[in-house]
Amino acid sequence: MLLKTLFITGMIISILVARGQQPVFHENFEKPEVIETVQGIAGKALNLGPDARVRQVMVARHPLNGKEAGFSVTIWVRAEQQSAEPYDILSSLEKKDEQFDGWRIRVAARGGWEFHVRKGAATYSYATTARQTLRDGNWHLLAATYSATAKELRFYYDGNMMAIYRADSIEGFYAPQEMVIGGSIDSKYFFRNMRWESYWDSFNGQIDDITLYAAELPAAYIASYYQRISGKTAAAPAVNPITNLFKLTAFNIWHGGHEFGKETGKHILIDMLRNMNADAYTLVETYGSGPEIADALGYYLYLVSDNLSIVSRYPFTETYNLSSPDNSGAAQIQLSNGKRINLAVVWLDWLPSFIMKGFDNGEGWTKEKFLEVENKRRGSEIRTILSDLQRQIGQRDSIPLIVAGDFNSGSHLDWTEKTSSIHKGYTMPWPVSIAMQKAGFRDSFRELHPDPLKTPGTTFSDNRTVWVKTRVDYIYYTGKPLQAVESETVNKHPIRFPSDHAAVSTVFRITGAE
């Protein structure tokens, strides 16, 4: 197995060289004009730590013009352990219209690392926690890659791919004219802004072996580079000992879990997720909390948009860019037994609203008028999503597919003649749930709890005064290898439940999947 791995790694490196994906920039700090160096992990390292007599940042010309097929940066960093301030480590910025476009790598006050991108109105931030610390006295390899074709950012810590971001509208973000090593030009104390040399905002630590590429580096190459320099292998993916079961939780976490306090609400949310112990979570209204949630759980993150994300115990092996990242996104994961599952996260428009005001929507609509608008909005959205997922649906008997999230729509399985008494006397042929059923999906919760009077499964909402309480959050699945065996909703917490939606969880038995 080791020989096979080394052979494959060697092939990848050879392919990279053959494609011309050799570095377009490499700083190893061996040049005599470097102000102060120490022994690093790959050779000499720039010393900007507390024992450095001179802590001047370095400026280098940026080698890319923005027309390349992609971008990759790798950098070795060791931050001062006693430091407690945020610092820019490596940046490439350009001032445009009173803001700075470009990218930067930072260390946060709490020690985790960050990667920020801005191009005009488009911004992406990956901000980690102590799980990915730079302040433990050790050298750490950071890497960020971008594919202009896939429109994706990928982030690596010590050879491990930790997160994938769908990143639209930032092509060429890596083309500002220069890079600053150890700081950034938007610092008030950047030396060009002063009449004297200022070390005020210089990074507190050491930097070694910075490399830029004009393409996206493969994950295997980054892992092999980490192993070659550090002598260590990248951490193995998490393993669930119960290999024939898979648990998924769908949860609209309500403004990133911040509603009950930007710290307190989020911490309650994370504790709840940890206690649920799902193998994957499809999260709606992620709103900047994705990296912290994934780090807290020790999981991997796929950020589809500010709204949607998938957090998984298992690594992502493929991602699928669906039509609208605000409405849906999908990825493939590989379990510890080698079997694969496709996961899709969904959010459908909250309009036309019926939960708060009823079918007349405050406009005097009839039920028929509401259904007409429902079909044009949420019905149209789900038809687009199902069209986007045709390839995954076609693979379902070898690679099963789970589609989960906040559909903001009722179910025709719930709104029947039998249940009209709890639905203001209405029955309703909801177009979204009917479309899912016609596409071959099973509603996992209702499959296991077939009586909606006995087990309504309400997911919205005990925290608000509403016209009707109903299910709007679902876990649908399709494919012979999956069978739902348990399903529940969670809407209680001893202090305060942090969302206006209940979470819904389903446990699946897996048989015969790839």
C-alpha positions in Angstrom: 0.0 0.0 0.0 2.8 2.4 0.9 4.6 1.7 -2.4 1.3 2.3 -4.3 0.8 5.6 -2.5 4.4 6.7 -3.2 4.0 5.7 -6.8 0.8 7.7 -7.2 2.3 10.7 -5.4 5.3 10.6 -7.7 3.0 10.5 -10.7 1.1 13.6 -9.5 4.4 15.5 -9.0 5.5 14.4 -12.5 2.2 15.5 -14.0 2.5 18.9 -12.3 6.0 19.5 -13.7 4.8 18.3 -17.2 2.0 20.8 -17.1 4.3 23.6 -16.3 2.8 24.0 -12.8 6.2 24.7 -11.3 6.3 27.7 -8.9 6.0 31.2 -10.3 7.3 32.6 -7.0 9.5 31.0 -4.4 11.0 32.8 -1.4 13.3 30.6 0.8 15.0 33.5 2.6 18.5 32.5 1.5 19.2 35.8 -0.1 21.7 38.1 1.7 19.5 41.1 1.7 17.0 39.4 4.0 17.2 41.4 7.2 17.2 38.7 9.8 16.8 35.0 9.6 16.8 31.9 11.8 16.8 28.2 11.1 13.4 27.2 9.8 11.8 24.0 8.9 12.9 24.0 5.2 16.0 26.1 5.5 16.4 29.7 6.5 13.3 31.5 7.8 12.4 35.2 8.1 12.5 36.1 11.8 9.9 38.7 12.9 9.6 37.4 16.4 10.4 39.1 19.7 14.1 38.2 19.6 14.6 39.9 16.2 16.5 43.2 16.3 14.8 44.4 13.1 11.2 43.4 12.3 10.8 45.1 8.9 8.3 43.5 6.5 9.4 42.4 3.1 7.8 43.5 -0.2 7.9 41.3 -3.4 6.5 41.7 -6.9 3.4 39.6 -7.5 4.1 37.3 -10.4 0.5 36.7 -11.6 -1.7 38.8 -13.9 -5.1 37.4 -13.1 -5.6 35.5 -16.4 -4.3 32.2 -15.1 -6.4 29.1 -14.7 -6.0 29.2 -10.9 -3.8 30.1 -7.9 -2.1 28.2 -5.1 0.0 29.5 -2.2 1.9 27.5 0.4 3.6 28.9 3.4 5.3 27.6 6.5 4.5 29.6 9.7 5.4 29.5 13.4 3.7 32.2 15.4 5.0 33.4 18.8 3.3 31.3 21.5 2.8 34.2 23.9 1.3 36.4 21.2 -2.3 37.4 21.6 -2.8 39.9 18.8 -4.0 39.3 15.2 -1.4 39.9 12.4 -1.2 39.6 8.7 1.4 37.0 7.7 1.3 37.3 3.9 -0.9 39.6 1.8 -1.4 40.9 -1.7 -3.7 43.9 -1.8 -4.6 46.8 -4.0 -6.6 49.9 -3.0 -9.7 50.3 -5.1 -12.6 52.7 -4.3 -11.6 53.1 -0.7 -11.3 49.4 -0.1 -8.5 46.9 -0.6 -9.0 44.1 -3.1 -6.9 41.0 -3.1 -6.0 38.3 -0.5 -4.3 37.8 2.8 -3.3 35.1 5.2 -3.6 36.1 8.9 -3.2 34.7 12.4 -6.2 35.5 14.6 -6.0 36.7 18.2 -7.0 33.2 19.4 -4.2 31.6 17.3 -6.1 30.0 14.4 -5.3 31.0 10.8 -7.4 32.9 8.4 -7.6 33.4 4.6 -9.5 36.4 3.3 -10.4 37.3 -0.3 -12.0 40.4 -1.6 -12.8 41.4 -5.2 -15.3 44.3 -5.4 -18.5 43.2 -3.7 -17.4 39.6 -3.5 -15.7 38.5 -0.2 -14.8 35.1 1.2 -13.3 34.5 4.6 -12.0 31.2 6.1 -11.4 31.9 9.8 -10.3 28.9 11.9 -10.0 28.2 15.6 -7.5 26.7 18.0 -8.0 23.4 16.2 -5.8 24.9 13.4 -3.5 26.9 15.7 -0.3 28.6 14.7 0.7 29.3 18.3 1.8 26.0 19.7 5.5 26.4 19.1 5.5 24.2 16.0 5.9 24.9 12.3 2.6 24.6 10.3 2.0 24.4 6.6 -0.8 26.6 5.3 -2.1 26.3 1.8 -4.9 27.9 -0.2 -5.9 27.0 -3.8 -8.3 28.4 -6.3 -9.7 26.9 -9.5 -11.1 29.4 -12.0 -12.9 26.6 -13.8 -14.5 25.0 -10.7 -14.9 28.5 -9.0 -13.7 26.9 -5.7 -11.3 27.9 -2.9 -9.7 25.0 -0.9 -7.9 25.4 2.4 -5.3 23.1 3.9 -3.6 22.8 7.3 -0.6 20.6 7.7 -1.3 18.7 4.5 -5.0 18.1 5.2 -7.8 19.7 3.1 -10.0 21.2 5.8 -12.6 23.2 3.8 -13.9 23.9 0.3 -15.7 27.1 -0.6 -17.8 27.7 -3.7 -16.4 31.1 -4.7 -18.1 32.9 -7.5 -17.2 36.3 -9.0 -13.5 36.5 -7.8 -11.7 35.5 -10.9 -8.2 37.1 -11.0 -8.4 38.1 -7.3 -4.7 37.1 -7.0 -3.4 39.8 -9.4 -2.5 42.8 -7.3 1.0 44.1 -8.2 2.9 43.2 -5.0 3.0 41.0 -2.0 3.9 41.9 1.6 5.6 39.2 3.7 4.9 39.8 7.4 2.3 42.6 7.0 -0.1 44.4 4.7 -0.4 47.7 2.9 -3.7 48.6 4.5 -2.0 48.9 7.9 -1.9 52.4 9.2 1.6 51.7 10.3 2.8 50.2 7.0 6.3 51.7 6.5 5.4 53.5 3.3 2.7 55.4 5.3 5.3 56.5 7.9 8.3 58.8 7.9 10.2 56.2 9.8 10.4 52.4 9.8 7.5 51.0 11.9 7.3 47.5 13.3 3.9 48.1 14.9 1.9 45.6 12.8 4.7 43.3 11.8 3.9 39.6 12.2 5.1 38.1 15.5 6.8 34.9 14.6 8.8 33.2 11.8 7.9 32.5 8.1 9.6 29.9 5.9 9.4 28.7 2.2 6.6 30.7 0.5 5.6 29.3 -2.9 3.0 30.5 -5.4 1.7 28.6 -8.4 -0.4 29.7 -11.4 -2.9 26.8 -11.0 -4.8 24.8 -8.4 -2.5 22.3 -6.7 -4.0 18.8 -6.1 -4.6 17.7 -2.5 -2.2 14.8 -2.9 0.6 17.1 -3.9 0.1 19.3 -0.8 0.0 16.3 1.5 3.2 14.9 0.0 4.9 18.3 0.3 4.0 18.5 4.0 5.3 14.9 4.5 8.6 15.7 2.7 9.4 18.8 4.7 8.0 17.9 8.1 8.7 14.1 8.1 5.1 13.6 9.2 2.1 12.3 7.4 -1.1 14.3 7.1 -3.7 13.3 9.7 -6.0 10.4 8.7 -9.7 11.2 8.2 -12.1 10.5 11.1 -13.4 7.0 11.4 -16.9 5.9 12.6 -16.7 2.4 14.0 -20.3 1.7 13.1 -19.6 1.5 9.4 -23.1 0.3 8.3 -25.0 3.3 9.8 -24.9 6.9 8.7 -26.6 9.8 10.5 -27.5 13.1 8.9 -29.0 16.2 10.6 -30.6 19.0 8.7 -30.8 22.3 10.7 -31.6 25.9 9.9 -29.4 27.4 12.6 -31.0 30.9 12.4 -28.4 33.6 11.5 -25.4 31.4 12.2 -26.6 30.6 15.7 -26.0 34.2 16.7 -29.6 35.2 17.6 -29.2 34.2 21.2 -25.8 36.0 21.4 -22.9 35.9 18.9 -21.0 33.7 21.4 -23.6 32.2 23.7 -26.0 31.2 21.0 -23.3 29.8 18.8 -21.8 27.8 21.7 -25.2 26.3 22.6 -25.6 25.4 19.0 -22.2 23.7 18.8 -22.9 21.8 22.0 -26.2 20.6 20.5 -24.5 19.5 17.3 -21.8 17.7 19.2 -24.5 15.8 21.3 -26.4 14.9 18.1 -23.2 13.2 16.9 -24.3 13.1 13.3 -21.9 12.1 10.5 -22.9 15.1 8.5 -25.0 18.2 8.9 -26.7 20.2 6.2 -26.8 23.7 7.6 -29.0 26.6 6.5 -28.3 30.3 7.5 -24.7 29.4 8.1 -23.8 33.1 8.1 -20.0 33.0 8.9 -20.2 30.2 11.5 -19.2 27.3 9.3 -15.5 27.2 10.0 -16.0 27.5 13.8 -18.6 24.8 13.8 -16.5 22.4 11.6 -13.4 23.0 13.8 -15.4 22.5 17.0 -16.7 19.2 15.8 -13.4 18.2 14.2 -15.2 17.9 10.8 -14.7 19.1 7.2 -16.5 22.0 5.7 -18.1 22.6 2.3 -19.4 26.2 2.2 -21.8 26.6 -0.7 -22.7 30.2 0.1 -23.1 32.5 3.0 -26.5 30.7 3.5 -25.7 27.0 2.9 -23.0 24.6 4.0 -22.4 20.9 4.6 -20.3 19.8 7.6 -19.0 16.2 7.4 -17.1 13.8 9.6 -15.8 12.3 6.4 -13.7 14.1 3.7 -15.3 15.5 0.6 -14.2 13.6 -2.6 -16.2 15.7 -5.1 -18.3 18.9 -5.2 -21.1 19.9 -7.6 -21.8 23.5 -8.4 -25.6 23.7 -8.8 -27.4 26.6 -10.4 -28.0 28.8 -7.4 -25.7 28.6 -4.4 -28.2 30.5 -2.3 -30.7 27.7 -2.9 -28.7 24.5 -3.1 -25.3 22.8 -3.3 -24.1 19.3 -3.3 -21.0 17.2 -2.5 -19.8 13.6 -2.3 -18.3 12.1 0.8 -16.4 8.9 1.3 -17.0 6.9 4.4 -14.3 5.1 6.4 -15.4 1.8 4.8 -14.8 3.3 1.3 -18.5 3.7 0.4 -19.7 7.0 -1.0 -22.8 9.1 -0.5 -23.9 12.2 -2.3 -25.3 15.0 -0.1 -27.3 18.1 -1.2 -28.3 21.0 1.1 -31.4 23.0 0.1 -33.1 26.2 1.1 -36.2 27.3 -0.8 -37.6 30.9 -0.7 -39.6 31.8 2.4 -42.1 33.6 0.2 -45.0 33.1 -0.3 -45.3 33.0 3.5 -48.1 31.0 5.0 -46.8 30.0 8.4 -47.1 33.5 9.9 -50.2 34.9 8.2 -52.0 32.0 6.5 -52.8 31.3 2.9 -54.2 34.7 2.2 -50.8 36.1 3.0 -52.3 39.3 4.3 -53.3 40.0 0.7 -56.7 38.4 0.7 -55.5 35.5 -1.4 -57.5 32.3 -1.9 -55.9 28.9 -1.4 -55.9 28.5 -5.1 -54.0 31.8 -5.6 -51.5 30.8 -2.9 -50.9 27.5 -4.7 -50.4 29.3 -8.0 -47.7 31.5 -6.5 -46.2 28.6 -4.5 -45.7 26.6 -7.7 -44.1 29.6 -9.5 -41.6 30.2 -6.7 -40.7 27.2 -4.5 -42.1 24.8 -7.1 -39.9 26.3 -9.7 -36.9 26.2 -7.4 -37.2 22.6 -6.6 -37.7 21.7 -10.2 -34.4 23.5 -11.0 -32.6 21.7 -8.2 -33.9 18.3 -9.3 -32.8 19.1 -12.9 -29.3 20.1 -11.5 -29.1 16.8 -9.7 -30.0 14.5 -12.6 -26.6 13.0 -12.8 -26.6 12.2 -9.1 -30.1 10.9 -9.2 -29.0 8.6 -12.1 -26.2 7.2 -9.9 -28.4 6.6 -6.9 -28.4 2.8 -6.8 -24.6 2.8 -6.6 -24.0 6.2 -4.9 -27.1 7.1 -2.9 -28.3 10.7 -2.7 -29.7 12.6 0.4 -31.3 16.0 -0.2 -32.0 17.9 3.1 -32.6 21.3 4.4 -35.2 24.0 4.9 -37.8 23.8 2.2 -40.1 26.4 3.6 -43.0 24.4 2.3 -45.5 21.9 3.8 -45.8 18.3 2.7 -48.8 16.7 0.9 -48.1 13.7 3.2 -49.0 15.9 6.2 -51.8 18.2 4.9 -54.5 15.5 4.3 -58.2 15.2 5.0 -57.3 13.3 8.1 -55.1 16.1 9.5 -57.2 19.1 8.4 -58.2 19.7 12.0 -54.6 20.8 12.9 -54.2 22.7 9.7 -57.0 25.3 10.0 -59.3 23.0 8.1 -57.1 22.9 5.0 -55.8 20.1 2.8 -52.9 21.0 0.5 -51.3 19.4 -2.5 -47.9 20.9 -1.9 -46.0 21.0 -5.2 -42.5 20.7 -3.6 -43.1 17.5 -1.7 -45.0 16.0 -4.7 -42.1 16.8 -7.0 -39.6 15.1 -4.6 -41.9 12.0 -4.4 -42.2 11.9 -8.2 -38.4 12.1 -8.6 -38.1 8.9 -6.5 -37.3 10.4 -3.1 -38.6 9.2 0.2 -39.4 11.5 3.1 -37.3 9.8 5.8 -39.2 11.2 8.8 -42.7 10.6 7.5 -41.7 7.1 6.2 -40.8 6.2 9.8 -43.6 8.1 11.4 -46.5 7.6 9.0 -49.3 9.1 11.2 -49.0 12.9 11.0 -51.6 13.3 13.7 -49.7 11.0 16.2 -46.3 12.4 15.2 -46.6 15.7 13.4 -42.8 16.4 13.4 -43.3 20.1 13.6 -40.1 22.0 12.7 -41.5 25.6 12.7 -41.8 26.9 15.3 -42.2 26.9 19.0 -40.3 30.2 19.3 -42.8 32.4 17.5 -46.6 33.1 17.3 -47.6 31.5 14.0 -50.7 30.8 12.0 -50.0 27.1 11.9 -47.2 24.8 13.1 -46.0 22.4 10.5 -43.0 20.6 9.0 -40.9 22.6 6.6 -37.5 20.9 7.2 -36.9 17.6 5.5 -34.4 14.8 4.9 -35.2 13.1 1.6 -33.3 10.2 0.2 -33.1 7.9 -2.8 -31.0 4.9 -3.8 -31.2 1.1 -3.0 -28.1 1.2 -0.6 -29.9 3.4 1.9 -32.7 2.6 4.3 -34.0 5.0 7.0 -34.1 3.3 10.4 -34.5 6.2 12.9 -35.7 9.8 12.5 -36.5 12.5 15.1 -36.8 16.2 15.5 -35.0 18.2 18.2 -36.4 21.5 19.4 -35.6 21.7 23.1 -32.6 22.9 25.1 -32.4 23.3 28.9 -31.3 26.9 28.6 -32.8 28.1 25.4 -33.1 26.5 22.0 -30.9 28.6 19.6 -33.0 28.5 16.5 -36.6 29.2 15.2 -36.5 25.9 13.3 -36.2 22.4 14.9 -33.4 20.2 13.7 -34.4 16.9 12.0 -32.1 13.9 12.1 -32.3 10.5 10.3 -30.1 7.4 10.8 -29.7 5.3 7.6 -28.5 1.7 7.2 -26.1 1.4 4.4 -25.9 -1.8 2.3 -24.1 -2.3 -1.0 -23.1 1.2 -1.8 -19.8 1.9 -3.6 
